[in-house]
Amino acid sequence: MNQMLELLEGLRFLTVLLRHQEKFKELCLEMKNLIGVVACDAAVVIFSLSVNQIQKGLAKETDLALFHLLKVLKFVRAEVTDPVTSVSGFGFPRTNELGSMDFLLENLKELESCNEADDSIAFPKDQIRTVLEDLVFLRSFLVKIADQRNGNGKLQALWSRIMEVAHWAEFVIDSIVVGDKHEYLGRVARDIQLLRTEARETYDSTRHDCGAQRTNQKSFRIESKRSIPVLNEVVVGLDDEIKTIIQSLTRGSKLLDFVSIVGMAGLGKTTLANRVCNDPLILSHFHILARCTVSQVYSMHSLLVQLLCSISSRSPDEYLEMDESYLAPKLFKLLKRNRYLIFLDDVWEIKAWNLVKSSFPDDANGSRILFTSRIQLQFKPDSMAHHLRHLTDEESWKLLQKKLFGKEGFPPTLGKVGSQIAKLCRGLPLTVVLVAGILANTAEDCWEEIAKSLTSSIVLDDEYCMMTLELSYSHLSDDLKACFLYFSAFQEDENVPVRRLFWLWISEGFVRKTEGMRFEDVADDYLKDLVDRSLVMVSEQRSMGGAKACRLHDLVHEFCVKKAKEESFLHILHGRNDCCILTGPSNPLRVCNLMIRASMLEFPNARSLLSFKEDDLGFWLPKLLRVLDFGELEFDAYFPMEVFLLAHLRYLALRARGVCVISAAIANLSRLQTFLLRGNSFDCLLPKAIWNIKTLRHLWIKYSNASFRFPVENLEVSPGLFHLDTLSLVIDPSSQSLEKMLTKLPNIRRLRCTKMTSSRIGDRILVFDCSSQLESLTLLSFDGYGFKFPLNLKKLTLILTPQPLTKISTIGELPNLEVLKLVYSALGEEWKMKEGEFPSLRILKLKGLWDFCSWTASFDNFPRLEKLVVQSCPKLEEVPSCLGECANLQTIEVIRCR
């Protein structure tokens, strides 16, 4: 199998090379001739392999020819894209350098202790052990000089050389792991030994603490004292502006009209518009409120999907699979005969409106289009434009106080310097918020220094915001800098799913190992820190608390992209020819928005490839990849087998249709942590070899009706996956293997289960209470089954899994349950609740309970309830009046009920 994969990978590489005319022309004549011979040999070997009835002698001859062909293909690839010979022109990332060193040391320790090294490549364990010992010494040396190097040119130069040789060592050793030559390892080992000697002489110390912690050079971490805030939570002043805009939206012509909010970046246009849209007068005046973010990069499809998702309760995944010819009339039909308000955020050109305007009916009922823009756009000659003013000094001061201390009030001792700092923010809300983030993580006796940093020569307002962002960035720890810069891989105004972001951070090695904590929990702390510093905004919250999606302000995103380029952190391609006009690092580690055909040979040393833009059968993947996200590139009914040669891969995300089986070759990905499958609507059978990938943390199919099917044969002797945290799983209830399987996954926290369509009726009780770590459970299409749930369960979602209302009391006894969603999953007309049920429940959603007509509860039910959603329960007459006595109740939503 591996030989076939290597042949396929080699031929893919030749295909890309021959298409890349400029690269091919650079080769010497001998290499061009060799490639021609290889192409002919490959044709002969492929023909021989395709013959059904191969004679015994011919089979042996074909094996020899294949062996020779693979060696020549490997030689050609090494000569054209040797990662070591081309590494001298490499612009190594200058962000989180000690973190990068720690990541390298952890990987080397794993290699040094591994008993599975491939003897066929004469794995040089002794040399790697020596390199590891020297790098541990150098790492502890770097900790000792971290605070002194910035003022000492000699120490800074030595620091840079140590980091460069560490990166070299990483590339050489990782190349050996994938089977490449290791003749450079001796040279790198000697360079490291020389640096060790120089370091010892430079800094007179022979004993260093190898376990030293990473340093935070310019800031200190403080524990967040509040929950993650919702986007745009603090608004100060501008009441006059809000009143004027509301009047423009609710009065005047009955014809469809436009109202715009215009102003520079950072002035608070989106904050103001959201405040307007959430005003009770607006909510009562309009029947439908829909919103979407346009930005500079948009498509008709993305705009329609955003608008429909903000109106309809259907899953976004369903709309994403539909084309514009269905979406546009669907939106029109939903809006027809309704008075609606459409909020289009961050519009840059009228062309965006022209793409979707046919979906907005004009029923002469007072419907409105509200949009924000940095420039004044004239959709109609008489449309109303509101030019947003700056905050006054007093309003800036109030905003700074609210961001820092909430309702507690500003300490009198800080009043003078605080007021001075607020005035220096020039009336720009974004600047006030950013400065608040700096002050919240700075000792109070250093606030005068912050004020001095903000005092500068006269610059434009947007340049001043950038200067403030530079100050905020400089106060981040090295860990947080890397996590922040990773946002440059996403589009402007893109809502980034937090789980995916965490999985990427972990796979990149940004999240440090912390005793007693999972990587995901540490990543969550990192995000909270960035939110507290007002660099990241939470755009959507989880029902269980915490962030579900987040994004950057467009000005912050602009800074992030610029800084990522400056620090050789990430290279972003904006068009097909960008690879030919690189202005950033000549050989970047991370590349996103990749055009496959034009770019693969330009980035032979890439460790991360994100967001492919086009399909092309002739692609070739660099062998040292750690992170691979194919983005919107879709594989139709087949799985790209080349992926299984990427021995260092930790994160794999791709979109496929009709994939039912994953090859056993996935066992080659022994470091894989995350496997995310998009678009696939079929259950996917995993091979037995999946049990051997001990590093797996997340196995997820995004399509809610499809899941992975684990092999259940010989479960008793299968090794466990002790790090698996997130899983979408299809189960056969008749096999009675669920409990055995869950014992092999002892640390699973988030589980979504679907039922195998061909399964027979088995045990009517499905047991989950053996999963002591399980916090979130979703069950789909388990009609007629009962369940045993673990006591620690915090979130339970039942979809098309009918349970008699009389048995819901069993669920109500779960002491830690915070979220319960019953979607087409309850049977019966009457729900009589028992005393003391649902002691911890905060969110309850009831949807599609067609026969449900009577609900009886007492005052002690739901003592912590915060939100109730009742949707599509046509016979329900009323919700229990006693719910109004719930002290924490914030909202009740009743949709399509009697």
C-alpha positions in Angstrom: 0.0 0.0 0.0 2.7 2.5 1.0 4.6 1.8 -2.3 1.5 2.7 -4.3 1.0 5.8 -2.2 4.7 6.8 -2.8 4.3 6.2 -6.6 1.1 8.3 -6.7 2.8 11.1 -4.7 5.8 11.0 -7.0 3.7 11.2 -10.1 1.7 14.0 -8.7 4.9 15.9 -8.0 6.1 15.4 -11.6 2.7 16.6 -12.9 3.0 19.8 -10.9 6.6 20.3 -12.0 5.9 19.9 -15.7 3.0 22.3 -15.5 5.1 24.9 -13.7 7.1 26.0 -16.8 9.2 28.6 -15.0 10.4 26.1 -12.4 11.1 23.5 -15.1 13.1 25.9 -17.2 15.5 26.5 -14.2 16.5 22.9 -14.1 19.8 21.7 -15.7 19.7 19.7 -19.0 20.7 16.5 -17.2 17.8 16.8 -14.8 15.3 17.5 -17.6 16.5 14.4 -19.5 16.2 12.3 -16.3 12.6 13.5 -15.8 11.9 12.4 -19.4 13.3 9.0 -18.7 11.4 8.7 -15.4 8.1 9.6 -17.2 8.7 6.8 -19.7 9.6 4.3 -17.0 6.5 5.3 -15.0 4.3 4.6 -18.0 5.9 1.1 -18.3 5.5 0.3 -14.6 1.9 1.5 -14.6 1.0 -0.6 -17.6 2.6 -3.7 -15.9 0.7 -3.1 -12.7 -2.6 -2.8 -14.7 -2.2 -6.2 -16.3 -4.7 -8.5 -14.6 -2.9 -11.8 -15.2 0.8 -11.2 -14.4 3.1 -14.1 -14.9 5.3 -14.9 -11.9 8.5 -13.7 -13.6 6.9 -10.6 -14.8 5.6 -9.8 -11.3 9.2 -10.0 -9.9 10.5 -7.8 -12.8 7.7 -5.3 -12.1 8.6 -5.1 -8.4 12.2 -4.3 -9.2 11.2 -1.7 -11.7 8.8 -0.1 -9.2 11.6 -0.1 -6.5 14.0 1.6 -8.9 11.4 4.1 -10.1 10.5 5.2 -6.5 14.2 5.8 -5.8 14.6 8.0 -8.9 11.4 9.9 -8.1 12.6 10.6 -4.6 16.0 11.8 -6.0 14.3 14.1 -8.4 12.0 15.6 -5.7 15.0 16.0 -3.3 17.0 17.9 -6.0 14.2 20.2 -7.0 12.7 21.0 -3.5 15.4 19.9 -0.9 14.1 21.6 2.3 17.6 21.7 3.7 19.5 23.3 0.8 16.7 25.9 0.4 16.4 26.6 4.1 19.1 29.3 4.1 16.8 31.7 2.4 14.1 31.0 5.0 12.5 33.8 6.9 12.0 32.0 10.2 9.1 33.2 12.3 10.2 35.6 15.0 7.0 35.2 17.1 6.9 33.0 20.2 10.5 31.8 19.7 10.8 30.1 23.1 7.5 28.4 22.5 8.8 27.1 19.2 11.9 25.8 20.9 9.7 24.0 23.5 7.6 22.4 20.8 10.8 21.2 19.0 12.2 19.7 22.3 9.0 17.9 23.0 9.0 16.3 19.5 12.7 15.3 19.9 12.1 13.7 23.2 9.3 11.7 21.6 11.5 10.6 18.8 14.4 9.8 21.1 12.2 7.5 23.2 10.3 6.0 20.3 10.9 2.3 19.6 9.2 2.3 16.3 11.8 4.2 14.2 12.2 2.8 10.7 15.4 0.7 10.5 15.3 1.0 6.7 16.5 4.6 6.9 19.1 3.8 9.7 17.4 6.2 12.0 20.2 8.1 13.8 18.9 8.0 17.4 22.3 8.6 19.0 22.9 11.8 17.0 19.3 13.0 17.8 19.9 12.3 21.5 23.1 14.5 21.4 21.2 17.3 19.5 18.4 17.1 22.1 20.8 17.5 25.0 22.6 20.5 23.4 19.3 22.2 22.6 18.0 21.7 26.1 21.1 23.5 27.3 20.7 26.3 24.8 17.0 26.7 25.6 17.8 27.3 29.3 20.5 29.8 28.2 17.9 31.7 26.2 15.7 32.0 29.3 18.6 33.5 31.2 19.3 36.2 28.6 15.7 36.9 27.6 15.5 40.1 29.6 19.0 41.4 28.6 19.2 40.7 24.9 17.2 43.7 23.7 19.8 46.1 25.0 22.8 44.0 24.0 23.6 43.6 20.3 26.0 40.6 21.0 23.3 38.7 23.0 20.6 39.5 20.4 22.8 38.2 17.6 23.6 35.0 19.5 19.8 34.5 20.3 19.0 34.8 16.6 21.7 32.3 15.6 20.5 29.8 18.2 16.9 30.1 16.9 18.0 29.7 13.3 20.1 26.6 14.0 17.2 25.1 16.0 14.9 25.6 13.0 17.5 24.0 10.8 17.7 21.0 13.1 13.9 20.7 13.1 13.8 20.6 9.3 16.6 18.1 9.0 15.3 15.7 11.6 11.7 15.9 10.4 12.9 15.2 6.8 14.7 12.1 8.1 11.4 10.9 9.7 9.7 11.0 6.3 12.5 9.0 4.7 14.8 11.7 3.2 18.6 11.7 3.4 20.2 12.7 6.7 23.7 13.7 5.6 23.1 17.2 6.9 22.4 16.1 10.5 26.1 15.9 11.3 26.7 19.4 10.1 23.7 20.8 12.1 24.8 18.9 15.2 28.3 20.4 15.0 26.8 23.9 14.6 24.7 23.4 17.7 27.7 22.1 19.7 29.7 25.2 18.7 26.9 27.5 19.8 26.7 25.6 23.1 30.4 26.4 23.7 29.9 30.0 22.7 26.9 30.3 24.9 28.8 28.9 27.9 31.6 31.4 27.3 29.3 34.3 26.8 27.3 33.7 29.9 29.4 32.3 32.7 27.1 29.5 33.8 27.3 25.7 33.4 24.2 24.7 35.3 20.9 25.6 33.9 17.4 24.8 34.8 16.2 22.7 31.9 12.6 22.9 33.0 12.4 26.7 33.1 9.1 28.1 32.3 8.5 30.4 29.3 9.0 34.1 30.1 6.5 36.8 29.8 8.7 39.8 29.0 6.4 42.8 29.1 3.2 41.8 30.8 1.6 39.7 33.4 -1.4 37.5 33.2 -4.4 38.2 35.5 -7.3 35.9 35.9 -10.4 37.2 34.2 -13.0 38.3 36.8 -15.9 38.2 34.4 -17.4 35.9 31.9 -16.6 36.4 28.2 -18.5 39.5 27.1 -20.9 39.5 24.2 -19.9 41.5 21.1 -20.5 45.2 21.5 -21.6 45.0 25.2 -20.5 48.5 26.2 -22.0 51.6 24.5 -21.5 55.1 25.9 -23.0 58.3 24.6 -24.4 58.7 21.1 -27.9 58.6 22.4 -28.8 61.5 20.1 -27.4 59.5 17.1 -29.4 56.4 18.1 -32.7 58.4 18.4 -32.2 60.0 15.0 -31.4 56.7 13.2 -34.4 55.0 14.8 -36.7 57.8 13.6 -35.3 57.4 10.1 -36.0 53.7 10.2 -39.5 53.8 11.6 -40.9 57.0 10.0 -41.1 58.5 6.5 -41.9 56.9 3.2 -43.7 53.5 3.1 -41.5 52.5 0.1 -38.4 50.4 0.7 -35.7 52.9 1.7 -32.0 53.1 2.8 -30.4 54.5 6.0 -26.6 54.5 6.2 -24.1 55.0 9.1 -20.9 56.4 7.7 -17.6 56.9 9.5 -13.9 56.0 9.7 -12.7 52.6 11.0 -12.8 52.3 14.8 -15.5 54.9 15.2 -18.1 52.4 16.4 -20.4 52.1 13.4 -21.2 48.4 13.9 -21.7 48.9 17.7 -24.1 51.7 17.1 -26.1 49.8 14.4 -26.4 46.7 16.7 -27.6 49.0 19.5 -30.2 50.4 17.1 -31.3 46.9 15.9 -31.7 45.7 19.5 -33.8 48.6 20.6 -37.3 47.6 21.7 -39.0 50.1 19.4 -37.2 48.5 16.4 -38.0 45.0 17.5 -41.7 45.8 17.8 -41.9 47.8 14.6 -40.4 45.3 12.2 -41.7 41.8 11.7 -38.4 40.4 10.5 -34.8 41.5 11.3 -32.0 40.0 9.2 -28.3 40.9 9.1 -25.1 40.0 7.4 -21.5 41.3 7.2 -20.4 42.2 3.6 -16.7 43.4 4.0 -14.3 43.7 1.0 -14.4 40.0 0.1 -17.9 38.7 -0.5 -20.1 36.6 -2.7 -23.8 36.4 -3.5 -23.9 33.0 -2.0 -22.3 34.0 1.4 -24.6 37.1 1.7 -27.7 35.0 1.1 -26.7 32.3 3.5 -25.9 34.8 6.3 -29.3 36.6 5.8 -31.3 33.3 5.7 -29.5 32.0 8.8 -30.4 35.1 10.7 -34.1 34.7 9.9 -34.6 30.9 9.7 -34.0 28.3 12.4 -32.6 25.8 9.9 -29.0 24.7 10.2 -26.4 26.8 8.3 -25.0 23.6 6.9 -28.2 23.1 4.9 -28.1 26.5 3.3 -24.3 26.1 2.5 -25.1 23.1 0.4 -27.7 25.1 -1.7 -26.9 27.4 -4.7 -28.0 30.9 -5.3 -30.9 29.9 -7.6 -32.6 28.3 -4.6 -31.5 30.7 -1.9 -32.5 34.0 -3.5 -36.2 33.1 -4.1 -36.3 31.5 -0.6 -35.3 34.8 1.0 -37.7 36.7 -1.1 -40.6 34.4 0.0 -39.7 34.7 3.7 -39.7 38.5 3.4 -42.8 38.9 1.2 -45.7 40.7 2.9 -43.6 41.4 6.0 -42.1 44.7 7.2 -38.5 43.9 7.5 -35.2 45.5 8.5 -32.0 44.3 6.7 -28.7 45.3 8.3 -25.7 45.1 5.9 -22.5 45.7 7.9 -19.2 47.0 6.4 -20.3 47.7 2.8 -17.6 48.9 0.5 -19.3 49.2 -2.9 -22.8 49.3 -4.4 -22.1 46.1 -6.3 -22.7 44.1 -3.2 -26.2 45.4 -2.9 -26.9 44.8 -6.6 -26.1 41.1 -6.1 -28.9 40.6 -3.6 -31.4 43.4 -4.2 -33.8 41.2 -6.2 -34.4 39.1 -3.0 -35.9 42.1 -1.2 -39.6 42.7 -2.1 -41.0 46.3 -1.9 -44.5 45.9 -0.5 -44.8 49.6 0.4 -45.0 48.7 4.1 -42.1 50.7 5.5 -39.3 48.1 5.1 -35.8 49.5 5.5 -32.2 48.6 4.6 -29.6 49.8 7.2 -25.9 49.6 6.3 -22.6 50.8 7.6 -19.7 51.9 5.5 -16.4 53.8 5.7 -17.4 55.7 2.5 -20.7 57.4 1.6 -22.6 55.2 -0.9 -25.6 56.5 -2.7 -28.1 53.7 -3.2 -30.9 56.2 -3.9 -30.6 60.0 -4.6 -32.6 60.9 -1.4 -31.4 58.1 0.9 -30.4 59.2 4.5 -26.8 59.2 5.5 -25.7 59.6 9.2 -22.0 60.6 9.6 -21.0 59.3 12.9 -19.2 61.8 15.2 -16.3 61.1 17.5 -16.9 60.6 21.2 -16.5 63.7 23.4 -13.7 63.6 26.1 -16.3 63.0 28.7 -17.9 60.1 26.8 -14.4 58.6 26.2 -13.8 58.8 30.0 -17.1 57.1 30.8 -16.3 54.3 28.3 -12.9 53.7 29.7 -14.3 53.5 33.2 -17.0 51.0 32.2 -14.5 48.8 30.3 -12.1 48.7 33.2 -14.3 48.6 36.3 -17.9 48.1 35.2 -20.2 49.4 37.8 -17.6 49.4 40.6 -16.4 52.9 39.8 -12.9 54.3 39.1 -10.5 54.4 42.1 -10.0 58.1 43.0 -6.2 57.7 42.9 -6.3 56.8 39.3 -8.8 59.5 38.2 -6.3 62.1 37.0 -4.2 59.8 34.9 -7.3 57.8 33.7 -8.9 61.0 32.5 -5.7 62.0 30.7 -5.5 58.7 29.0 -9.1 58.8 27.9 -8.5 62.3 26.3 -5.5 60.9 24.4 -7.8 58.4 22.7 -9.1 61.2 20.4 -12.7 60.2 20.7 -12.2 56.8 18.9 -14.1 54.1 20.7 -11.8 51.3 19.4 -8.8 53.1 20.8 -10.5 53.5 24.2 -11.3 49.8 24.2 -7.8 48.8 23.2 -6.2 51.0 25.8 -8.6 49.6 28.4 -7.3 46.2 27.5 -3.7 47.4 28.1 -4.5 49.0 31.4 -6.4 45.9 32.7 -3.1 43.9 32.4 -0.7 46.7 33.6 0.2 47.5 37.2 -1.5 50.7 38.3 1.8 52.4 39.1 2.8 52.0 35.5 -0.2 53.9 34.0 1.8 57.1 33.6 4.1 55.2 31.3 1.1 54.2 29.2 0.0 57.8 29.0 3.4 58.8 27.8 3.3 56.1 25.1 0.1 57.5 23.8 1.4 61.0 23.6 2.9 61.4 20.1 3.2 63.7 17.2 0.2 64.6 15.1 -1.0 61.6 13.0 -4.2 60.6 11.3 -6.9 58.9 13.4 -6.5 55.5 11.7 -2.8 55.7 12.1 -3.3 56.5 15.7 -5.4 53.4 16.1 -2.6 51.4 14.5 -0.1 52.9 17.0 -2.4 51.9 19.9 -2.6 48.4 18.5 1.2 48.2 18.3 1.3 49.1 22.0 -1.4 46.5 22.8 0.6 43.9 20.8 3.9 44.7 22.6 2.2 44.0 25.9 1.2 40.4 24.9 3.1 37.4 26.2 4.8 35.3 23.5 2.1 32.7 23.6 -0.6 35.2 23.0 1.2 36.9 20.2 1.3 33.7 18.2 -2.4 33.0 18.9 -3.4 36.6 18.0 -1.4 36.5 14.7 -3.1 33.3 13.7 -6.3 35.4 13.1 -4.5 36.7 10.0 -5.3 33.4 8.3 -9.0 34.2 8.3 -10.9 36.7 6.2 -11.7 40.2 7.4 -15.0 40.2 9.4 -15.1 36.4 9.3 -16.8 34.7 12.3 -14.2 32.2 13.4 -15.5 29.0 15.1 -13.8 28.8 18.4 -13.4 25.0 18.5 -11.7 25.0 15.1 -9.5 27.8 16.3 -8.5 25.9 19.4 -7.8 22.8 17.4 -5.5 24.7 15.0 -3.6 26.5 17.9 -3.0 23.2 19.6 -1.8 21.5 16.3 0.5 24.4 15.6 2.1 24.0 19.1 1.0 27.4 20.4 -0.7 26.0 23.5 1.7 25.0 26.2 1.2 21.9 28.3 -0.1 22.9 31.7 -0.3 20.4 34.6 -3.8 19.3 35.4 -5.4 21.0 32.4 -6.4 19.9 29.0 -5.0 21.7 26.0 -8.5 22.9 25.1 -8.9 24.5 28.5 -5.6 26.3 28.3 -6.5 27.5 24.8 -9.8 28.8 26.2 -7.8 30.8 28.8 -5.7 32.3 26.0 -8.8 33.4 24.1 -10.3 34.9 27.3 -7.1 36.9 27.7 -7.2 38.2 24.2 -10.9 39.2 24.7 -10.1 40.9 28.0 -7.5 42.9 26.1 -10.2 43.9 23.6 -8.1 42.5 20.7 -10.7 39.8 19.9 -14.5 40.2 20.0 -16.9 37.4 20.8 -19.6 37.2 18.1 -21.5 34.2 19.3 -21.8 32.5 22.7 -22.3 28.9 23.6 -25.4 27.7 25.4 -23.0 26.3 28.1 -21.2 29.5 28.4 -18.0 30.7 26.7 -17.4 31.7 23.1 -18.8 29.8 20.2 -17.4 32.2 17.5 -15.2 35.2 17.5 -13.7 37.8 15.1 -11.5 40.8 14.9 -12.5 44.4 14.2 -11.6 45.1 10.6 -8.9 47.6 11.7 -7.4 45.1 14.1 -7.5 42.5 11.4 -5.6 44.8 9.1 -2.9 45.3 11.8 -2.8 41.5 12.4 -2.2 40.8 8.7 0.5 43.4 8.5 2.3 42.2 11.7 2.1 38.5 10.6 3.9 39.5 7.4 6.5 41.6 9.3 7.4 38.7 11.6 7.4 36.0 8.9 4.6 34.3 10.7 2.2 33.7 7.8 2.1 34.3 4.1 -1.3 35.2 2.6 -1.9 34.8 -1.2 -4.4 37.1 -2.7 -4.3 36.0 -6.3 -3.1 33.3 -8.7 0.2 35.1 -9.4 1.2 36.1 -5.9 3.7 33.3 -5.6 5.7 34.9 -8.4 5.9 38.2 -6.7 6.5 37.3 -3.1 7.3 40.3 -1.0 7.3 38.4 2.3 9.5 35.5 3.3 10.8 33.5 0.3 9.9 30.2 1.9 7.2 30.7 4.5 6.2 28.1 7.1 2.4 28.9 7.0 0.5 29.7 3.8 -3.2 30.4 3.4 -5.6 31.1 0.5 -3.5 28.8 -1.7 -4.0 28.3 -5.4 -2.7 24.7 -5.8 -1.5 24.7 -9.4 0.4 27.9 -9.1 1.9 27.5 -5.7 2.9 24.1 -4.5 6.5 24.2 -5.7 6.9 27.7 -4.3 6.5 26.4 -0.7 8.4 23.1 -0.3 9.1 23.7 3.4 5.6 24.8 4.4 4.3 23.3 7.7 0.8 24.7 7.4 -1.4 25.0 4.3 -4.9 26.6 4.8 -7.9 27.4 2.6 -7.3 26.1 -0.9 -9.1 28.1 -3.5 -9.5 25.8 -6.5 -9.7 22.2 -7.6 -6.8 20.7 -9.6 -6.0 17.0 -9.9 -2.3 17.9 -10.3 -1.5 18.8 -6.8 1.4 17.8 -4.7 1.8 18.2 -0.9 5.0 19.2 0.9 6.0 16.2 3.1 6.6 18.1 6.3 3.1 19.5 6.8 1.7 19.6 10.3 -1.6 21.5 9.5 -3.6 20.9 6.3 -7.0 22.4 5.7 -8.3 22.0 2.2 -11.0 24.7 2.8 -13.6 24.7 0.0 -11.7 22.4 -2.3 -14.0 19.4 -2.7 -13.1 15.7 -3.3 -16.0 14.0 -5.1 -16.5 10.4 -3.8 -12.8 9.8 -3.2 -10.3 10.5 -0.5 -6.9 12.1 -1.4 -4.5 9.2 -0.6 -1.4 11.5 -0.8 -2.4 12.8 2.6 -1.5 9.5 4.2 2.2 10.1 3.4 2.3 13.2 5.7 3.9 11.6 8.7 4.0 14.9 10.7 0.4 15.8 10.1 -1.5 16.9 13.3 -4.6 18.6 11.8 -6.5 17.5 8.7 -9.7 19.1 7.4 -11.2 18.4 4.1 -14.5 18.5 2.2 -15.7 15.3 0.5 -18.8 13.8 -0.9 -19.7 10.1 -0.8 -16.7 8.9 1.2 -17.9 5.8 3.1 -14.5 4.2 4.1 -11.2 5.5 5.4 -8.2 3.6 4.3 -6.0 1.7 6.8 -3.2 3.8 5.5 -4.4 6.5 7.9 -2.2 4.6 10.5 0.8 6.4 8.8 -0.5 9.6 10.5 0.8 8.6 13.9 0.8 12.2 15.2 -2.7 13.1 14.0 -4.7 15.0 16.6 -7.7 16.4 14.6 -9.6 14.9 11.7 -12.4 17.2 10.5 -14.6 16.0 7.5 -16.9 18.5 5.9 -19.8 18.0 3.4 -19.9 14.2 3.6 -23.5 13.0 4.1 -22.6 9.3 4.5 -21.4 7.5 7.6 -17.7 6.8 7.4 -16.2 3.5 8.4 -12.8 3.8 10.2 -10.2 1.0 9.9 -9.0 -1.1 12.8 -5.7 0.9 12.6 -7.5 3.9 14.0 -7.0 2.5 17.5 -3.2 2.8 17.0 -3.3 6.6 16.5 -2.8 7.4 20.2 -2.6 11.2 19.7 -6.2 11.6 18.4 -8.2 14.3 20.1 -11.0 15.2 17.7 -12.8 13.1 15.1 -15.7 15.1 13.7 -18.0 15.0 10.7 -19.6 18.4 10.3 -22.7 17.2 8.6 -25.1 16.5 11.5 -26.6 13.3 10.0 -23.3 11.6 9.4 -20.8 10.2 11.8 -17.7 8.0 12.0 -18.2 4.2 12.5 -15.6 2.6 14.7 -14.5 -1.0 14.1 -16.0 -3.1 16.9 -14.2 -6.4 16.3 -12.0 -7.6 19.2 -12.7 -4.5 21.2 -11.4 -6.2 24.3 -7.8 -6.3 23.0 -7.9 -2.9 21.1 -5.8 -0.1 22.7 -7.7 2.9 24.0 -7.7 6.4 22.7 -7.1 8.2 25.9 -6.8 11.7 24.5 -9.9 11.7 22.4 -12.1 14.6 23.4 -14.6 15.2 20.6 -16.3 12.5 18.5 -19.2 12.1 16.1 -20.1 8.4 16.3 -22.5 6.1 14.5 -23.5 3.1 16.6 -25.4 -0.1 16.0 -27.6 -0.6 19.0 -28.1 -4.2 18.2 -24.4 -5.0 18.5 -24.4 -4.1 22.2 -20.8 -2.7 21.8 -21.5 0.9 22.8 -20.5 0.4 26.5 -17.3 -1.5 25.5 -16.4 1.2 23.0 -16.9 4.0 25.5 -14.6 2.3 28.0 -11.9 2.6 25.3 -12.6 6.4 25.1 -12.4 7.3 28.8 -11.8 11.0 28.4 -14.5 11.9 25.8 -16.2 15.2 26.6 -18.3 16.0 23.6 -20.2 13.2 21.8 -22.7 13.2 19.0 -24.4 9.8 18.2 -26.4 8.7 15.2 -28.0 5.3 14.6 -26.8 3.0 11.9 -29.6 2.9 9.3 -29.3 -0.9 8.7 -29.2 -1.8 12.4 -31.6 -4.3 13.9 -33.6 -3.7 17.0 -31.3 -4.4 19.9 -31.2 -3.6 23.6 -33.7 -0.8 24.1 -31.5 0.8 26.7 -28.3 2.6 25.6 -25.8 3.0 28.4 -23.7 6.2 28.5 -23.2 6.4 32.2 -19.8 4.7 32.0 -18.4 7.9 30.4 -17.4 9.8 33.6 -15.9 12.8 31.7 -18.8 13.3 29.2 -20.2 16.8 29.3 -22.1 17.3 26.0 -24.2 14.6 24.4 -26.3 14.8 21.2 -28.5 11.9 20.1 -30.1 11.8 16.7 -32.8 9.4 15.4 -33.0 6.9 18.3 -36.8 6.4 18.1 -38.0 3.8 20.7 -34.8 3.8 22.9 -34.2 4.6 26.5 -30.9 5.8 28.0 -28.7 5.9 31.0 -26.9 9.2 31.3 -23.8 10.0 33.3 -24.4 12.3 36.3 -21.8 14.8 35.2 -23.6 15.5 31.9 -24.0 19.3 31.4 -25.7 19.5 27.9 -28.2 17.1 26.4 -29.7 17.4 22.9 -32.3 14.9 21.6 -33.2 15.2 18.0 -35.8 12.9 16.4 -35.4 10.8 19.6 -38.9 10.7 21.1 -39.2 10.3 24.8 -42.5 10.1 26.7 -43.0 13.3 28.7 -43.5 11.1 31.7 -39.9 9.9 31.4 -38.4 13.4 31.1 -38.3 13.4 34.9 -35.4 11.0 34.7 -33.4 13.6 32.8 -34.5 16.2 35.4 -32.7 14.2 38.1 -29.3 14.9 36.5 -27.6 17.2 39.0 -25.3 19.1 36.7 -27.4 19.4 33.5 -27.3 23.0 32.3 -28.8 22.8 28.8 -31.6 20.6 27.5 -32.9 20.7 23.9 -35.8 18.5 22.9 -36.2 18.8 19.1 -39.0 16.6 17.7 -38.2 14.4 20.7 -41.2 14.3 23.1 -44.3 12.2 23.2 -47.5 13.0 25.0 -49.9 15.8 25.7 -49.2 16.6 29.3 -46.0 17.3 31.2 -46.3 17.3 35.0 -43.1 18.2 36.6 -42.0 16.7 39.9 -40.6 18.7 42.8 -36.9 19.6 42.6 -36.3 18.7 38.9 -33.6 20.4 36.8 -31.8 22.0 39.7 -29.0 23.4 37.5 -30.7 23.9 34.2 -30.1 27.3 32.6 -31.4 26.8 29.0 -34.4 24.8 27.9 -35.5 24.5 24.3 -38.7 22.7 23.2 -39.2 22.4 19.4 -41.6 20.4 17.3 -43.6 18.8 20.2 -46.8 18.5 18.1 -49.1 16.9 20.8 -47.8 18.8 23.7 -50.7 20.9 25.1 -50.4 21.1 28.9 -47.4 22.0 31.1 -47.5 22.0 34.9 -44.6 23.1 37.0 -44.0 24.4 40.5 -42.0 27.3 41.8 -39.0 25.2 42.8 -38.5 23.8 39.2 -35.8 25.5 37.2 -34.3 27.6 40.0 -31.4 28.7 37.7 -33.3 29.0 34.4 -32.0 31.9 32.2 -33.5 31.2 28.8 -36.6 29.3 27.6 -37.3 28.7 23.9 -40.6 27.2 22.8 -40.9 26.7 19.0 -43.4 24.9 16.8 -45.6 23.5 19.7 -49.0 24.3 18.1 -51.2 22.9 20.8 -49.4 24.3 23.8 -51.8 26.8 25.4 -49.4 28.6 27.9 -46.1 28.2 29.7 -46.3 27.8 33.5 -46.8 31.2 35.1 -44.5 30.2 37.9 -41.5 30.5 35.5 -41.9 34.2 35.9 -40.7 33.8 39.5 -37.3 32.4 38.3 -34.8 34.9 39.6 -32.3 34.4 36.8 -34.8 34.2 33.8 -33.7 36.7 31.1 -35.6 35.7 28.0 -38.6 33.7 26.9 -38.9 33.0 23.1 -42.2 31.7 21.8 -42.2 30.9 18.0 -45.0 29.4 15.9 -47.1 28.3 18.8 -50.8 28.6 19.6 
